[in-house]
Structure formats: structure tokens, C-alpha cells
């Protein structure tokens, strides 16, 4: 989990690294904190991607709002196939 304290500590170590340099212990802490931060980011991305729902698939006519099966001459709902005109939604 990414917390304000985690980000603050990472930033503090980065500032110290630029100004004074880090001890071997601080370098290890920085590495561990960065790994924890990246793990949190990856988790957020995965959570976001898991929430994506596809409302149309490749076989859909794009008219949306209902489910139907496509026949060889089109779905018959809105004329997206073979130029046919279907009923309006």
C-alpha cells in the first residue's frame, strides 16, 4: 500500500542522496521502499484493469443497449450489415 509516509520517506532519501549521499544502510532502505512503492503501483494498475468491462465484442453491431444474436444477414436491429435498415431503438 502506498502511504504518504512511504512517499515522504522515499523523497527524503532521494534529496539526501543528491546532497550528501547515502550510507549503505540508507541505500538498502531506499531500494526496499522503492520496491514497496512499485508493488503498490502494480497492484493499483491490476485492480483498475480488473474493473474494466467490455460492453461490445467483435461480433457486436455497435447499437448497444440490448443483447441479440447476429444472423447471416445482420442482426436486424439497426441495419449495420448489408445496408439493411432496421427498427430504431
Secondary structure, 3 states (H helix, E strand, C coil): CCCHHHHHHHHHHHHHHHHCCCCHHHHHHHHHHHHHHHHHHHHHHHHHHHCCCCCCCCCCCCCCCCCCCCECCECCCCCCCCCCCCCCC
